[in-house]
């Protein structure tokens, strides 16, 4: 199947008619979308690290023949942000910010296909909230991955006032996701919102009680099987409130869990385990 995908992608770079190229990309796009689970189910972090970049670039080659293909744009957004989370943010923050930015921009291209959305994204937070009130579940994937890439880049650049000024827009997008489809990406909107409210001190809008509510809701949604929930819970609420017991309790659950507790998110859970170990190793610096 891999050779079939590559052959189709290469054919899209040849001087074929636009319609033929679009049909080819649309056909292979479905295969790639279905096959993306091969990455999310991978348990070997080193193997996934080597394989993911080439396949992300393959998606970009395909996108050139169908520039508005929402499926490819969403996969590219998820791919870039996932790579930044798993392999860059703990070792190379500048590259991680750039990859998160790419992830955000690919998802934004989906949203900007709608003129009202495009105007709202360039307007005020209230403009964005107003447009989101008129949208439904079909906009959830793009809104989620745009906000995830955007918010994650901001998290790595909290000393930049311009970056922090964009946080209300990411919050609006994730609140929309939580309203429309709270189960999307294992309760990911609540994990994001919990991190947002749990990472900031109270004087800057932080709210540990509200954060805990979002994390507990996410854990009910994913039944505690999406281990990254505990990691974000620990590094936001537990760290901000200096609750060492909560920190230990949350990360112990990650360390002790089977990597197969959620097979379709095996890679994310392995990343969570590595991040949990790193946080525990830095505990004396944190508390």
Protein Blocks (a to p, Z undefined) as FASTA:
>chain_A
ZZmmmmmmmmmmpccdfklmmmmmmmmmmmmmmmmmmmmmpcblklmmmmmmmmmmmmmm
mmmmomklmklmmmmmmmmmmmmmmmmmmmommlmmmmmmmmmmmmmmmmmmpmklmmmm
mmcfklmmmmmmmpcfklmmmmmmmmmmmmmmmmmmmmbmklmmmmmmmmmmmmmmmmmo
mmgghhlmmmmmmmmmmmpcfknopafklmmmmmmmmmmmnnomammlmmmmmmmmmmmn
opaklmmmmmmmmmmpcfklpmmlmmmmmmmmmmmmmmmmmmmmmZZ
